[in-house]
Structures are given as structure tokens and as C-alpha cells.
Amino acid sequence: MRIMMTASHGGHDPERIPIGGGAAVCERLVRAWAGRPDVSLTLVDGASLVDKIPSALGELDYARFCREFERLSTKLALEQRPDVVLCHDVSEGPDFEQLARVGIPCVTVFHVDVVNFFCRLYLFGLSPVLASSAWRRLRALPMPDVLRIVFDKQEAAVRFSSRVVLPSPGMADEIRTYHPVVSPIEVIPWGAPAVAPPPRKANGAPVILTLSRLSPEKNHELLIDAIEEGEKRGEIPPGLEVVICGEPAFMRGPAYAARLKRRAERLRSCSVRFPGHVGGEEKAAYFAKADLFAAPSRYESYGLSVIEAMAYGVPVVARRTFGTECVLAGGGGRLIEPGPGEAQRFWTAIRDLLNDDATRSRLAAEARANAKSHPFSAAAERLLGVLRQAASEGIA
């Protein structure tokens, strides 16, 4: 089977450059399928095709990048005529309608619900249902191309793809609520990467770790709010260290990161470190030192860093989202309900686990077992099955 895999964020060294979850999945798939006699894989990535890092671009440059990658990846697909195209980035993906017209099946992976993300970040949390409905009435008017990339591209993806792959059941339910025409949906949770956990640290001062890009939707401020709650109660354990790994995301990331660091500096009873992007052995070392992994994000379609922490045997305290609910279904942590009082609940969960070695050890064992029972290799195999089916059926 000849697969063309498009990944605009791919092609960069993940040990040096923060590439994001979608590109990380793409990289793992390349490794999982390497050397298979039944798979001929052509990778079309941003590094080779456009030679730009999307995460380093502002809004207008990003829109231009999307269109350039769309044009070039579509051109390659039309020239090479693969059995199936596997698209990893909806906004930067190929021209879905054009590929469908010429009979090239496309399986599209949603690593993020772009419409939902845009509404949360730029439209003050407006419902994606209302935003999509308004867009259908306004799309004929002159509009900035970035809006067409958000709304029209996602609608084209769910309408003209042979299959849509989503990483959690909750995300699938959401997509169905505001897209009137949806291609067949396959839910494939990504599972955990194969890791060799280094020796755990000896007992010492507690460490809370979180790892993601620094961006408003990742909601690190909930963690700061929780620590502040602990300070008010006088419950911060001696020597507590909070480690917030990750680089500022493009667009609103730098301003958000600066605000986050200012707030962290005002904490009196613990130290907060921002080591930036970490990968490889350095990342493994941080997991080895961590007593808890905090996942305060407002939105997670899956939660790659959460299940990676679990693979290292780190218990998780997570705000309930589609993704964290899916990942923690088999145990290994605590889910915190969003809404009023969530900072107090987040801190209480952190405090209780830091103060209870037995429960923390039990959850660590649950986390490892949960991650081990959901290996990424199994998800890669399931995805191959979806691609084979799409290739055999063609475009209906």
C-alpha cells in the first residue's frame, strides 16, 4: 500500500524544536511502519516542502504557510497518485475536495478541533455550534483567509475525507454536533510510546511536573491558582518545586508565557522553574524526578504528555477534558471537574497525593499498567487497517 502522509509540522528534530502533538504522532508512525514490506510511505512535511516552522509564525504568516503547504501537497498527491493520503494537520492539509474529485482517498487525523480551538482562543469561548452556523451565513462575504482556513478547511475535511480519525470518543461526539455532513469516524486513542523509565529519584522535596507548549488553552494558570490556594491554607510542603516545561506557542504564546512567569515569581512558598523545551534523556530525567504530573489544560483532544507521564510511572492530576477522561479511564490519577472552585479542587487533589505515599505509589503502578495496556504500536496497526480499507474502497 502506497501511503502519502502529509504533516506540515513534521520534519524537524523533536529533541531540539517543539513540534507539537500532531507532528510527534507522525514521527512515531514513521518509526512504527519503517521497514514493513506491505507499506510504502512518502512523508510530505513542512521542513522539506516549505522550510518553515509553523510554530514560529504569526497569524498572517501562518495563513500564508497553510495555503502554500496546501498547494504543494495537493500538487504532489496529484502527481504521485498514492493509494491513500494520510493527512495530519487539517488547516494545513491538502485540498480535500480536489483529491476527492479525482478519486484519491484521504484519511484525515484530527489532532485538534480547529474550530473549537479558534473559538476558545479568539472568540471568548463562543460555542463552536454558534460560530459554525454564523460562518455559513457570512462565508460569501469578503473575509480574512485565516477564517476560511479555520472553518472551511475543517468542514471540507469532514465532508470529503474517506475517513476521519479522532483520538477520543468525546471529540467525536463534539465534531458531530456542528458539522452537518461527517465522513465515517474512527476513534483511535494514540496510547503510550515505548519508554525505558530511568531509576526514580530517592525521597526528597516533592516535585510537580507539567509539560506542554505555553499557550492559553493549556491553562497553566490553574496550576498557579492551585498553588496559591495551598499557600492561603498553609499547606505547601517544604521545598516544593514546580517544573513547567515547554516553549511559548505561536500567536499568543509569548505574552501568555510572560504573564505566567510574572505570576510564578509572586509565589512565596515554592520554587517554579521554566526549563523550556525538553526532549530525549533530559525529558526522561524530569519524569524520573516528578512525584506528580499536572495537566490543567482547558482542552485536550487526547493528552500525549499525560499518557507519556503515566508510562514513566508518574501519577496524574488532570482537569477533566475529552482527552484526559479517555487517557485516565484505566486509572493512574485524579480527574478534577471544571467550573467554579476548580483551583481549590485541583490543590486538594495535589495535596492529598503528596501527603499519601501509599496512594501515590498505588496510582503510579496503575499509571504504568494503564499505559502499558495501550501501546502506541497498537494504535499504529489500527490506523493501518483504516488506511487499507479507505484505499480499497476509494471515494464513494
PyMOL commands that set and color helices and strands:
alter all, ss='L'
color gray80, all
select helices_A, chain A and resi 20-33+46-49+54-56+59-80+96-101+114-122+128-138+145-160+169-178+216-218+220-233+253-265+280-289+304-311+322-330+342-354+357-372+376-393
alter helices_A, ss='H'
color red, helices_A
select strands_A, chain A and resi 2-7+40-45+84-87+106-109+163-166+185-187+207-211+241-245+271-276+292-295+316-319+333-336
alter strands_A, ss='S'
color yellow, strands_A
deselect
rebuild
show_as cartoon
